[in-house]
Amino acid sequence: MQRLEIEVASVGPDRHVVALRGELDLAAADRAWAELEPLLTAGSVVVLDGTDLEFLDSSGLRVLALAAHRARARSAGLRLVAPQRAVQRTLELAGAQKLIATHPNLQDALVG
């Protein structure tokens, strides 16, 4: 089993949910970016479901920052769902809430 599982689901035209399970770290960062980058098209909405994301390091933060930058550049929406407390703490310490909107659940993220 890989340390990070990524599942992409289309939930409407240009609307995608990317479920991240496990650890988003140096070993998984390039693969995560390869999955995310093509989804960030003009007008798209990408929701990163971090409900089952257990660990996030600086490489994972870099992926989130790149995705946020790409989303802004392409007028796309990027949202993050309810990361676990350890991941939330990493995001808070890095000031990532300024880059990516965090929602308590998938439903709120899809509507918001």
C-alpha positions in Angstrom: 0.0 0.0 0.0 1.2 3.5 -0.8 1.5 6.0 1.9 -0.8 8.4 0.1 -3.9 7.3 -1.7 -5.5 9.8 -4.1 -9.0 9.4 -5.5 -10.4 11.9 -8.0 -14.2 12.1 -8.5 -16.0 14.4 -10.9 -19.1 15.8 -9.2 -20.3 18.0 -12.0 -19.0 20.0 -15.0 -15.6 21.3 -14.0 -16.2 20.2 -10.3 -13.9 17.7 -8.8 -13.3 16.1 -5.4 -9.8 14.9 -4.7 -9.8 12.6 -1.6 -6.4 12.4 0.0 -5.8 9.5 2.4 -2.5 8.9 4.3 0.6 11.1 4.2 1.2 14.0 1.8 5.0 14.2 2.2 8.1 14.4 0.0 7.5 10.9 -1.3 4.0 11.7 -2.5 4.2 15.4 -3.4 5.1 15.0 -7.1 2.3 12.5 -7.6 -0.2 14.6 -5.8 0.7 17.6 -8.0 0.5 15.5 -11.1 -3.1 14.6 -10.1 -4.1 18.2 -9.1 -2.6 20.4 -11.7 -4.7 19.2 -14.7 -7.9 19.8 -12.7 -7.2 23.5 -12.1 -8.6 24.9 -15.3 -10.4 28.2 -15.8 -13.6 28.2 -13.8 -13.2 24.8 -12.3 -13.8 24.0 -8.6 -11.4 21.5 -6.9 -12.2 20.3 -3.4 -9.4 18.6 -1.6 -11.0 16.2 0.9 -8.4 16.0 3.7 -10.7 14.2 6.1 -8.4 11.1 6.0 -5.1 13.0 5.5 -3.0 12.0 8.5 0.3 13.9 7.8 1.4 16.9 5.9 5.0 18.1 5.6 6.7 21.0 3.9 6.6 19.2 0.5 2.8 18.7 1.0 2.5 22.4 1.9 4.3 23.3 -1.3 1.8 21.3 -3.3 -1.1 23.1 -1.7 0.6 26.5 -2.3 1.3 25.6 -5.9 -2.3 24.5 -6.3 -3.6 27.7 -4.7 -1.4 29.9 -7.0 -2.5 27.9 -10.1 -6.1 28.2 -9.1 -5.9 32.0 -8.7 -4.0 32.4 -11.9 -6.7 30.4 -13.8 -9.7 31.8 -11.9 -10.5 28.3 -10.4 -11.7 27.5 -7.0 -9.7 25.5 -4.6 -11.1 24.4 -1.2 -9.9 22.1 1.6 -12.1 19.9 3.7 -11.7 19.3 7.4 -8.2 18.1 7.8 -7.3 16.1 10.9 -6.0 18.1 13.8 -2.3 17.4 13.2 -2.7 18.5 9.6 -4.8 21.5 10.6 -2.0 22.6 13.0 0.6 22.4 10.3 -1.6 24.5 8.0 -2.1 27.1 10.9 1.6 27.3 11.7 2.4 27.8 8.0 -0.3 30.5 7.6 -1.9 28.4 4.8 -5.4 29.6 5.7 -4.5 32.7 3.7 -3.9 30.5 0.6 -6.7 28.0 0.7 -10.2 28.1 2.1 -10.9 25.4 4.7 -14.4 23.9 5.2 -15.7 21.6 8.0 -17.2 19.1 5.6 -17.5 18.1 2.0 -21.0 19.5 1.6 -20.0 22.9 2.7 -17.0 22.9 0.5 -19.0 22.0 -2.6 -21.5 24.8 -1.9 -19.1 27.4 -0.7 
